[in-house]
């Protein structure tokens, strides 16, 4: 096994007590619901990656505000081939109300109640939802670098 650590970036968009989720088109977790996201590309900032992935998967343009959540997928715990570190960025949509259109990596996209997401939801997205609900939809944010 080629031991690698991969950085993933997710885009968290909250609107009227709902969260934007996409139905994943590809593995890992094909056909599961998750926040939009993907891999950080070499030379790309976390902010750039979050905005790019959000647009690619939902056609929503947004401004990165801060880091809302960090999680990881460990090879042994989740039976994954690689170790993923996931950095989720709170995004403020430029258009309101935001209107998601599924992009190239998504089978579907939409806003769902924080307490009643569609199933199945990825484990990392469930962790994020629990955290956001703990703060009544207004979690604290860490600043993003320049």
N, C-alpha and C positions, 0 to 999 in steps of 0.2 A: 504494500500500500504506500502510495506517495503521500507522506505526511505534510499537510499544508494547513495554514490558517488563512481563511478568506474573510475580508471585511465586506459585510453587507450593509446597505443603507436603506432604511424604510422611510416613507413619507406619511406622516400622521395629519389627516385633515379632519377637523371636527366642525360640525355645522348644526346648530339647533339641536343639541343633545344627541346627535348622530355621528357616526364615524364612517369614513370612506373605506370600503373594502373592495377587493377584486377577487374574482374566482380564477385561480392560477391555471394557466394553459399547459405549463410544462412542469416536470419534476424539478426539484423535490416538491412533494405535496400537491401533485397535479389534482385539479378539481376541488381543492380546498380553498376556503376563503382566508384572505390575509390582507394586511395593508399593502399598498403598492410599494415595490422595492426591487432591489437587485444588487449587483456587485459594484463596489467602488472601482473605478478604472484608474490605471496608473497615471499619476499627474493630475488627477481630478480632486477637487476639494469635496468634503462631505456635503456642503451646501449645494454645489453643482450637481453632484450625484443624486441627491434627493429630488431636486427640481427636475432633472432629466428623467429619472425613473417615473416620477409622478406623471409627467407629460406623456412619456412613451406608453404607459399603461392606461391612462384615463383621459388624456388630452386636456387636463386641467393645468393651467399655469398658476404658479404660486410663489410666494416669497418665503424662504426659510427663516424661522424665528429663533429656534433654539433646540437643544437636544432634550427630548422628553423621556427616553428610555434606552437602556443598553441591555442586551441579552446575548446569549450564545447558544449554539447548538454543538454539543460535544459528541464526538464520534461514538463513544461507547454508550452514552445515555440514550441517544436518539437513533442509533444504528445508521448514522450518516457516514459518508465516505471521507468527509473533510471536517475540520473544526471551523465553524463560522462564528464570527463576532458580529453582532447586529447592532447598528446605531440608528435609532429612530428619531427623525427630525420633525418637529412641529412645523407645519406649513400653513401660511395664510393665503387662501385663494384670492387671485386678483379679481375674478368675476364672482358676484354674489347674486343669486344663489349659484354655487358651482354646479355644472352639469357634466357628470362623467360620461365618457364614451369609451367603451372597451378598446384598448389598443392591441398591439401585436402580441403581447405576452399575457393577455387577459381574455377569458371566455365571457366574463360579465363584470360589471362594475356598478356600484351604487352606494347610497348612504343608508346605514342601518342603525337602529337603536343600540346604544351601548350595552344594554341589558338583554338584548334579544337578537344577537347576530345570526345570520344564516349558518347552517351546518353543512359539512364539517368545517371547523375553524382550526388553523394551525396552532400548535401549542404555544409558540412564541407570541402569536397575536392574542391568544387567551390571556397570557401573562400581562401583556400590555393593556388589554381591556380592564382587567382587575385593578391595575394600577391607576388608570384614568378614572374609573368609578370611585376608587378610594378618595379621590380629590374632587368628587362631584363634577367631573368633566373639565376641570381646570387645574391640571397638574403643574407643579413647579417645573421650570425649564432651566437648563444650563446654557450659558452663552456659547455661541459658535465663534470660532476664530475668524479673524479677518481674511 
